[in-house]
Amino acid sequence: MFGRGIGPLEIFLIVVVVLIIFGAGRLPEVGRGIGTAIKEFRGSIGNIGGNKANAETAEDEKADPDPEKKSD
């Protein structure tokens, strides 16, 4: 059961349990909440990667504040 992944029977059982717990009327609300949580999580992960890139850019600017400025 666990060694070969999730099959159709397992998915069916999960759907039945979710319907019993939440009811058919609340499923859209639960789905919307899960979607929002996933979106916020992905945004947070993106911000972590963006912060690293911003830190590297800031370090580069400290080393050479104006790379286009020529010393004559």
PyMOL CGO cylinders between C-alpha atoms (Angstrom):
from pymol import cmd
from pymol.cgo import CYLINDER

trace = [
    CYLINDER, 0.00, 0.00, 0.00, 2.70, 2.54, 0.91, 0.3, 1, 1, 1, 1, 1, 1,
    CYLINDER, 2.70, 2.54, 0.91, 5.49, 1.14, -1.24, 0.3, 1, 1, 1, 1, 1, 1,
    CYLINDER, 5.49, 1.14, -1.24, 3.82, 1.77, -4.59, 0.3, 1, 1, 1, 1, 1, 1,
    CYLINDER, 3.82, 1.77, -4.59, 2.42, 5.25, -4.07, 0.3, 1, 1, 1, 1, 1, 1,
    CYLINDER, 2.42, 5.25, -4.07, -1.16, 6.45, -3.78, 0.3, 1, 1, 1, 1, 1, 1,
    CYLINDER, -1.16, 6.45, -3.78, -3.63, 4.50, -5.88, 0.3, 1, 1, 1, 1, 1, 1,
    CYLINDER, -3.63, 4.50, -5.88, -7.22, 5.22, -6.89, 0.3, 1, 1, 1, 1, 1, 1,
    CYLINDER, -7.22, 5.22, -6.89, -8.65, 3.46, -3.83, 0.3, 1, 1, 1, 1, 1, 1,
    CYLINDER, -8.65, 3.46, -3.83, -6.57, 5.57, -1.45, 0.3, 1, 1, 1, 1, 1, 1,
    CYLINDER, -6.57, 5.57, -1.45, -7.59, 8.79, -3.21, 0.3, 1, 1, 1, 1, 1, 1,
    CYLINDER, -7.59, 8.79, -3.21, -11.24, 7.74, -3.03, 0.3, 1, 1, 1, 1, 1, 1,
    CYLINDER, -11.24, 7.74, -3.03, -10.95, 7.05, 0.69, 0.3, 1, 1, 1, 1, 1, 1,
    CYLINDER, -10.95, 7.05, 0.69, -9.29, 10.42, 1.31, 0.3, 1, 1, 1, 1, 1, 1,
    CYLINDER, -9.29, 10.42, 1.31, -12.09, 12.22, -0.59, 0.3, 1, 1, 1, 1, 1, 1,
    CYLINDER, -12.09, 12.22, -0.59, -14.77, 10.34, 1.39, 0.3, 1, 1, 1, 1, 1, 1,
    CYLINDER, -14.77, 10.34, 1.39, -13.11, 11.20, 4.72, 0.3, 1, 1, 1, 1, 1, 1,
    CYLINDER, -13.11, 11.20, 4.72, -12.80, 14.88, 3.73, 0.3, 1, 1, 1, 1, 1, 1,
    CYLINDER, -12.80, 14.88, 3.73, -16.48, 14.97, 2.73, 0.3, 1, 1, 1, 1, 1, 1,
    CYLINDER, -16.48, 14.97, 2.73, -17.49, 13.40, 6.05, 0.3, 1, 1, 1, 1, 1, 1,
    CYLINDER, -17.49, 13.40, 6.05, -15.34, 15.78, 8.10, 0.3, 1, 1, 1, 1, 1, 1,
    CYLINDER, -15.34, 15.78, 8.10, -16.07, 19.08, 6.32, 0.3, 1, 1, 1, 1, 1, 1,
    CYLINDER, -16.07, 19.08, 6.32, -19.30, 18.43, 4.44, 0.3, 1, 1, 1, 1, 1, 1,
    CYLINDER, -19.30, 18.43, 4.44, -20.03, 19.31, 0.83, 0.3, 1, 1, 1, 1, 1, 1,
    CYLINDER, -20.03, 19.31, 0.83, -21.01, 22.91, 1.64, 0.3, 1, 1, 1, 1, 1, 1,
    CYLINDER, -21.01, 22.91, 1.64, -17.67, 23.86, 3.18, 0.3, 1, 1, 1, 1, 1, 1,
    CYLINDER, -17.67, 23.86, 3.18, -15.42, 22.23, 0.56, 0.3, 1, 1, 1, 1, 1, 1,
    CYLINDER, -15.42, 22.23, 0.56, -15.06, 25.40, -1.57, 0.3, 1, 1, 1, 1, 1, 1,
    CYLINDER, -15.06, 25.40, -1.57, -14.10, 27.38, 1.54, 0.3, 1, 1, 1, 1, 1, 1,
    CYLINDER, -14.10, 27.38, 1.54, -11.56, 24.74, 2.59, 0.3, 1, 1, 1, 1, 1, 1,
    CYLINDER, -11.56, 24.74, 2.59, -10.11, 24.58, -0.93, 0.3, 1, 1, 1, 1, 1, 1,
    CYLINDER, -10.11, 24.58, -0.93, -9.82, 28.36, -1.08, 0.3, 1, 1, 1, 1, 1, 1,
    CYLINDER, -9.82, 28.36, -1.08, -8.03, 28.41, 2.27, 0.3, 1, 1, 1, 1, 1, 1,
    CYLINDER, -8.03, 28.41, 2.27, -5.59, 25.72, 1.18, 0.3, 1, 1, 1, 1, 1, 1,
    CYLINDER, -5.59, 25.72, 1.18, -4.94, 27.56, -2.09, 0.3, 1, 1, 1, 1, 1, 1,
    CYLINDER, -4.94, 27.56, -2.09, -4.26, 30.81, -0.25, 0.3, 1, 1, 1, 1, 1, 1,
    CYLINDER, -4.26, 30.81, -0.25, -1.90, 29.06, 2.15, 0.3, 1, 1, 1, 1, 1, 1,
    CYLINDER, -1.90, 29.06, 2.15, 0.04, 27.50, -0.73, 0.3, 1, 1, 1, 1, 1, 1,
    CYLINDER, 0.04, 27.50, -0.73, 0.25, 30.86, -2.51, 0.3, 1, 1, 1, 1, 1, 1,
    CYLINDER, 0.25, 30.86, -2.51, 1.60, 32.57, 0.62, 0.3, 1, 1, 1, 1, 1, 1,
    CYLINDER, 1.60, 32.57, 0.62, 4.09, 29.75, 1.18, 0.3, 1, 1, 1, 1, 1, 1,
    CYLINDER, 4.09, 29.75, 1.18, 5.42, 30.04, -2.37, 0.3, 1, 1, 1, 1, 1, 1,
    CYLINDER, 5.42, 30.04, -2.37, 5.67, 33.83, -1.95, 0.3, 1, 1, 1, 1, 1, 1,
    CYLINDER, 5.67, 33.83, -1.95, 7.66, 33.37, 1.23, 0.3, 1, 1, 1, 1, 1, 1,
    CYLINDER, 7.66, 33.37, 1.23, 10.02, 30.95, -0.48, 0.3, 1, 1, 1, 1, 1, 1,
    CYLINDER, 10.02, 30.95, -0.48, 10.44, 33.45, -3.32, 0.3, 1, 1, 1, 1, 1, 1,
    CYLINDER, 10.44, 33.45, -3.32, 11.21, 36.22, -0.86, 0.3, 1, 1, 1, 1, 1, 1,
    CYLINDER, 11.21, 36.22, -0.86, 13.92, 34.13, 0.77, 0.3, 1, 1, 1, 1, 1, 1,
    CYLINDER, 13.92, 34.13, 0.77, 15.63, 33.62, -2.60, 0.3, 1, 1, 1, 1, 1, 1,
    CYLINDER, 15.63, 33.62, -2.60, 15.08, 37.29, -3.48, 0.3, 1, 1, 1, 1, 1, 1,
    CYLINDER, 15.08, 37.29, -3.48, 16.68, 38.40, -0.23, 0.3, 1, 1, 1, 1, 1, 1,
    CYLINDER, 16.68, 38.40, -0.23, 19.84, 36.45, -1.08, 0.3, 1, 1, 1, 1, 1, 1,
    CYLINDER, 19.84, 36.45, -1.08, 19.97, 38.08, -4.50, 0.3, 1, 1, 1, 1, 1, 1,
    CYLINDER, 19.97, 38.08, -4.50, 19.38, 41.52, -2.98, 0.3, 1, 1, 1, 1, 1, 1,
    CYLINDER, 19.38, 41.52, -2.98, 22.14, 40.94, -0.42, 0.3, 1, 1, 1, 1, 1, 1,
    CYLINDER, 22.14, 40.94, -0.42, 24.59, 39.97, -3.17, 0.3, 1, 1, 1, 1, 1, 1,
    CYLINDER, 24.59, 39.97, -3.17, 23.64, 43.06, -5.18, 0.3, 1, 1, 1, 1, 1, 1,
    CYLINDER, 23.64, 43.06, -5.18, 24.09, 45.27, -2.11, 0.3, 1, 1, 1, 1, 1, 1,
    CYLINDER, 24.09, 45.27, -2.11, 27.54, 43.78, -1.50, 0.3, 1, 1, 1, 1, 1, 1,
    CYLINDER, 27.54, 43.78, -1.50, 28.50, 44.44, -5.13, 0.3, 1, 1, 1, 1, 1, 1,
    CYLINDER, 28.50, 44.44, -5.13, 27.36, 48.07, -4.84, 0.3, 1, 1, 1, 1, 1, 1,
    CYLINDER, 27.36, 48.07, -4.84, 29.39, 48.55, -1.67, 0.3, 1, 1, 1, 1, 1, 1,
    CYLINDER, 29.39, 48.55, -1.67, 32.50, 47.29, -3.44, 0.3, 1, 1, 1, 1, 1, 1,
    CYLINDER, 32.50, 47.29, -3.44, 31.97, 49.48, -6.52, 0.3, 1, 1, 1, 1, 1, 1,
    CYLINDER, 31.97, 49.48, -6.52, 29.22, 52.05, -5.89, 0.3, 1, 1, 1, 1, 1, 1,
    CYLINDER, 29.22, 52.05, -5.89, 29.20, 53.46, -9.44, 0.3, 1, 1, 1, 1, 1, 1,
    CYLINDER, 29.20, 53.46, -9.44, 30.75, 51.06, -11.97, 0.3, 1, 1, 1, 1, 1, 1,
    CYLINDER, 30.75, 51.06, -11.97, 29.95, 53.38, -14.89, 0.3, 1, 1, 1, 1, 1, 1,
    CYLINDER, 29.95, 53.38, -14.89, 31.77, 56.36, -13.39, 0.3, 1, 1, 1, 1, 1, 1,
    CYLINDER, 31.77, 56.36, -13.39, 35.19, 56.63, -14.95, 0.3, 1, 1, 1, 1, 1, 1,
    CYLINDER, 35.19, 56.63, -14.95, 38.23, 58.07, -13.18, 0.3, 1, 1, 1, 1, 1, 1,
    CYLINDER, 38.23, 58.07, -13.18, 40.03, 60.46, -15.45, 0.3, 1, 1, 1, 1, 1, 1,
]
cmd.load_cgo(trace, "trace")
